Amino acid sequence: MLKKAFIPYRGYYSSPFAKWQGTLANENSIVLGAATSKRFFERRGWDPKTIDYVLVGSTVYQQHWFYTGPWAAAMLGAEGSPGVLITQACSTSAFSLYQAGQGIETGMFTNSWCLLADRCSNGPHAVWPNPGGPGGKLIAEDWVMDNVNKDPWAGQAMIQTAENVSKEAGITREECDAVTLRRYAQYQDALANDREFQKRYMFPVEVQISKKKTITLEADEGVMLTTSEGLAGLRPVLPDGVHTFGAQTFPADGNSGICVSTRDKARELSADPNIEVQIVSSGYARTKKAHMAAAVAPSARMALDNAGIKVSDLCAVKTHNPFAANDIAMARTLGLDVNTMNNYGCSLIYGHPQAPTGARLMIEGIEEVAIKGGGYLLFSGCAAGDTAASIIIKVG
């Protein structure tokens, strides 16, 4: 349990998420994330030189990735600050936030910045020497698609892991479609009144097209209209499966940033010093081979136990749900109402840029709890390798 790590209220942002091969497809995610963070600091009137440490979460190799941490720190204006690269698949943001919290807890630093940035579009195509191959033929890998389609340890695609859990738990196609419809309706709530909820945290990104032309992306790009008739007309992705393309997420691009600091510094930087946001605890889990979605519930239980609270104490629950079955399996195991999870949006609907996905979900959860007057937020999400991570945050 953490006692000293706080997040300034509104000391965070998420960019809109852009569809795969969309507006952000050609942007180096580290460069774009650092530039967006720098503009965010300017908007808030923050001096980036007061940042002691920068933690950059990223999962898809970008040019100059070797230098990611200190490079990003310098680009966003914290030139005297060290930086570190954290990469842990879809749980990157949860681990980054908790690692920052540990830095505050131990007194290593007082004010840190977590930058989460990824671009699934135009992922790298890697090659390695292979002198023993026929004619010395190279070993090749498509960084994004090959890893989505096969876990080298479990030997199966990510969607197969969701189908394995669905079969074991008796989750049906009808349940997956119903949850997808519910998640789409919840996302519409975030768009109400000219995107009133999203404007609480969403920060636009600027893309330099030429020396004289800049494009600004202000809202999510690529969200598909979802109806019961439309879902019913889709075929399962895998034979006899329960997930269609409508009931799973899609690769996307984007970035997010979260300040983690001491209590006093958080109050100083907060948009409302009367609202405290505290990182309380973390949890993790790994389940059996090719059952990724089953890892989420035990990771949540660990976070709850470490915080000393129960499911009934939660004010809001946000999840990274690449497949509809994730939420169904978690809700059944923990005794949650699947229809009240993920208010205002989730990765199932607005896409999955990997590292920033969890950060955006946590940010949305903080805002939801603030609207409700305070309480505990649980964020949980699965990650590659049949793992999962969770975070408990207290607001109020």
PyMOL commands that set and color helices and strands:
alter all, ss='L'
color gray80, all
select helices_A, chain A and resi 29-44+48-50+65-75+89-105+134-136+145-149+158-169+173-195+198-200+228-232+245-247+263-269+292-307+311-313+324-334+347-350+355-372
alter helices_A, ss='H'
color red, helices_A
select strands_A, chain A and resi 12-14+18-19+53-57+83-86+111-119+125-128+139-142+205-208+214-217+252-261+277-286+314-320+375-383+387-395
alter strands_A, ss='S'
color yellow, strands_A
deselect
rebuild
show_as cartoon
